[in-house]
């Protein structure tokens, strides 16, 4: 028992405290905000007032247990678990594509005991990040050598990076498909692959995307569903109120009503039947309406701190896999922020992507926290490696 307590103490000592406590602060605030944002939803669905709060708390507990496990495992041991996770998620997504039923417009949900409905495509994000990081480390020297044929290595990398977004796109989850594609895209562009090969493969992928789109058009008669097309009416959502613009328009109203100082905690008016499921995709609009623009900027400061800490770690990570884990994680978080707030502000189409730490959603919460646990593990290993080097120099 004493040994376990000492190990936990040593792990906490070596963690990035700034990243940890910034994340905890955002999670805690998000948990409290779910109570007020979901109050109208709980009433209309005849669920208890704290239903969504307890559901989110349950997911956080699952994520906490997973975090404890991850922090104790060296990232050099990730290869086989990552391969198993990739095969498992790939198989589940294929199964859901063939036999799944639509839930919230997409077909990538599965029912699990205790947890409830779960979205495997959320777990696909950290799985892709870790698998690509392992591959880039494994092939690092070979990929940088122009005298070696890289076709087999690049084939594996592209399959791992593009398999999930292609499947998820066919399941009508455009937001998740875009995020998975961007994670791969950024990791690919920062990879050790030669620049000439990057440009060549970008052209090939674009050509394949066009061919795939044409095949989908011929087979199904469309590329984007009618619901997805309606979301492109985002330039002036209030003028298209009845044709897909009502959620963004009511988000505008909520943000405008909040002003600088807000209406006060729990006093949002737009959450009452105006914004659908205000505790999920449009949670930031409710936050601004109740807390005001001034206090809401603290959330952006928190996001800035988290992203900066992760990218700073990417620059000093002691392993190649650690570097790319950080790059992929930063892309993952940034894309969720960009797509969620971009859709809410009417800059891009609203695609139903949760806002990190603040939106209700078990699948995303577990995925995000476990991914950040892996980043913390990279930080721990880097810190310990630097200490070993310092002691070696002193001797």
N, C-alpha and C positions, 0 to 999 in steps of 0.2 A: 504493500500500500504506500509506504514511504517513498519507494522507488518511483511509483507512478506519479505521485504528487510532485516529486522532484523533477521528473521528466516534463510534466505540464508547466511547472515553473520555469524551467530552462527554455521551453518552447515559447512561452509568453515573453520571456526576456529578450529573445532573439527576433521577435516579430516586429514589423513596421507599425509602431504605435500610432503614428499620425494617420496612416491608412486605415488601421483597425477602428479607431475611435471616431473618425469621420464617418465611416461606414455604419457603425453602431448608432451614431446620432441620427443619420438619415433614416435608418431602419426604424428606430424608435419613434421618430416624428411621423413617418409613413404609417406605422401601426396605429398611432393615435388618430391620425387624419382619416383612416379607413372607417373609424367609428362614426364620425360626423358625416363623411361623404356617402356612406352606405345606409344612413339612417332611413332615408325615404325608400330605398330599395328593399330594406328589411321589412318595412311596414307594408308596402304594396304586395310583397311576396308572402306575407304572413309568417315570415321567419323572425326569430328573436332579435332584439335590437343589436346584440353583440355577436350575431351569427358569423358575420364576415370577419370580425375581429378575432374570434376564436379559431376560425378556419385558417386565417393567416398565421396566427400564433402557432398552430399545429405544424404548418409548413416550415416555420422558422425553427421549430424544435428539430424537425427532420434534418434541416440544413445544418443546424448546430452539431448534431451527432455526426453527420458526414464530414463537417469541418474538422472535428477532433481526430477522425480517422485519417483524413488527408494530410493534416499537419505532421503526423507521425510517420509518413511514408516518403522515402527519398524519391525524387523525380526520376532518377535513373532506373527505378523499378517499374516505371509506368508502361513499358512497351507492351507486355502481354495483356494487362488489364485494359489498355487503350484499344488494342486490337479486338478483344472480346466485346468491349463496349460499342465499337464501330459496327461489328457484325450484328450485334443485338439490335441496335437502333435502326440499322439498315433493314433488317428483317421485319421489324415492327412497322416501319414506315411503308414498306412494300405491302405488307398484309393490310394495313389501313387503307392504302390506295385501292386495293382490290375488294375488300370486304367491309371497310369502315362505313359508319353513318355520319352524315354531316352534323356538326355542332358549331354554332356561331359562324356558319358560312363555310367552314373548312372541314376536311376529312382527316385530320391528324390528331384526333383525341382518342383516348382509351380510358376505360373505367378500371380503377385499381382499388382494392380493399383498403380501408382506413383513410387513405389519401383522397379518394374520390376521383373525379375526372382529371386526367393528366395528359399533357401534351409532349409526346416523345421528341418532337422537333426542337423543343427548348433544350433538351439534353444534348441534341445533336451539335449545338453551338460549342460547348466546352470540349466535346469529343473531337470535333474537327480541329479545334485549336491545338489540343494536345497531340493528336495524331500527326498533324502537319509539322509541329515543332520537333517531334521525334524524327520524322523523315528528313527534315532539313539538317538536323544534327548528324544523322546517319550518312547522308549523301553529301555533306558540306564540302569536303575536299574534292570529291569527284565532280560535283556540279561546277566548281570554280576552275576546273581543268579543261581548257578548250580542246585538248587532244583526245578526250574520251567521248564516246557516243553516249548521250544522256537520254535516249528515247525511252528505254525501259524505266528509268527513274522518274522521268517526267510523266510517263503514263500513269504510274502509281500515284504520284502527287496530284495530278489532275482528277483522277478517279476519286480520291479521298476528298479533295476540295470541292468538287462539283456534283457528286452523287446526291448528297442531301438537298441542296437547293433545287436541283431539277425535280426530285420527287415531291418536295414540299410545294413547288410551284403548281404541279399538276393537281395538288390537293386544295387548290384555291386559297392558299395562305401567302399572299403576295408579300406582306411585310416581313415575315420570317424568311422567305426565300431571298429577299433583297439583303437582309442582314447576313445570312449565311454566305451569300455571294460576295459581299463586301469584306467579310472576315477573310475569305480565301484571297480576294483580290489584293488587299493590303499586305497580307503575309506573302503572297506571290511576288509583289513588286519589291518588297524589302528582303527577299530571299537571296541566297547565294547564286541563283541561276544567272547565267551570263545575260547581259543586256540584249544582245542580238537575239538570243533564244526567247527572251521575254516578249520582245516585239513580234517575233514570228508567231509565237503561240497565242498572243492576244488577237492577232489577225485570224488565226485558225478558229479560236473560240467564238469570235464574232460571226464568222461564216457559218459555223455549226449552229449558233443561236438562230440565225436567219433561216437556215434549212429546217431546224426543229420547229420554228414558228410556222413555217409554211406547211409542214406535215400536220401540225396540230390544227391549223386552219382547215385543211382538207378533210381531216378525220372528224373533228368535232364541230367545225363551222365557226369557231371563234378562238381567240387567243386569251383575251380577258373576258371574264363573265360580266353580265349586265350590272351586277352589284359593284364589281371593281371599276367598270367604266363610269358609273354614276359618281364615284369618288373623285374623278378627275374634274368635276365641277367645283373647284376649290378657289378660283380666282375671286369670285364674288359670291360666297356661299349663301348670304342672306337673300340674294335675288333668285337663288335656286333652292329655296327653303323646302319645297315639296319634292325636289328631285335629288336628294342626297346631301343637301347643304344644311339641313336642320341641326345636326350635331355640332358642326363647326360654328354655325351662326350663333347658337345658344352659348357656345364657349366664348365667343366674342362678347356677348352680352354679360356673361359672368365676370370676365376680366375687366370690362368697362365699369361694371357696378362696384367692383372691388376698389378701384382707384389706387391711391397711394397707401392708404392705411387699412383698407378692408372693412367689411361689415361686422366683423367679430366672429370668434369661433362658434361654429354651429349655426350661423345665421344666413347661410347661403340660401338663395331663393331658386336658383337654376337647377339645383339637384332634385327639386320636387317635380318630377315628370317631364322636365324640359330636356335635360341631358340624360340619355340612356346609360344606365350603369355608370354613374359618375365616379364610383370608387375604382374604376379600371382605367380605360384609355384616356379619359378626360379629367383625371384627378387633379391635374395642375390648374385647370380653370377654376375648380372649386377652392383650391388652396389660395389662389390670387383673390377670388371673390371674398373669402373670409378673412385672410391675413393681409391683403394688400400687396402692392408691387414692391414696397420697401422691404418687408420681411421675406418676401418670396425670393429676393435676390440672394438670400443666404443659401438657398438650395443650389444656385449656380456656383457659389463659392465652394460649396461642398463637392460638387461635381468636378470643379477645376482642381481641387486638392487631390482627389482620388485619381483623376487621369494623369496629373503631373507626377504623382508618386509612382504610378505604374510605369510611365514612360521613362522616368529617371532610373528606375530599376532595370528597364530594358537596356539602358546604356551601360550599366555596370555589372549586369548579371554574369556570374562566373561560368555559366554553361551556355552553349548555343541554344539548347532546348529552352532554357530559362528565358533567354532573350525573346524568342519567338512566342512563348507563352504570354509574356507581357504585352507584346505588340498585338497579338490576337485578342487578348482580353480588353485592352484599351479600345480597339476597334469595335468590339462587341458592345461595350458600354456606350461609347460615343454614338454609334449608329442608332441605338435605342433612344437616346436623348434626342438626336437629330430628327428621326422619323416621327417620334411621338409629338414633340413640340412643334416641328415643322408642319405637321398635319393640323395640330390644334390652332396654330397661328395662321393657317391658310396659305402657307408658302409652298407646300407639296400636298399631294392627296393624303387624306386620312386613311391609314391602313390597319388600325387596330393593334398597335404595338404598345406594350406596357412601358411605363416610365420607371427607370431603375430606382429601387428602394421605396417608392411611393405608391405605385399601383398595386391593387389587389391581384393576386394570381399565384397559385401554388407552384406550378411548373416553372415559371420564370424566376420566382423567388429562390427556389432550391438550386436551379441552374446557376444563377448569378452568384449566390453566396459560395457555392462550391467552387466556382471558377476563381473567385477572389481568394479562397482558401489555398488553391494551387499557387496563386501569385505570392501569397504569404510564405508558402513553402519554398518558393524560389528565393525570396528575400532571406529566409533563415539559412538556406544553403550558401548563399552568396556571402552573408555576414560571417558564417563559420569558416568558409574557405579563406576569406580575407584575414581572419584571426590566425588561422593556421600558417598562412604565408608570413604574417608579421612575426610569429613566434619562430619560424624557421630562419628568418633574417637575423633575429636577435641572437640565435644560437651560432 
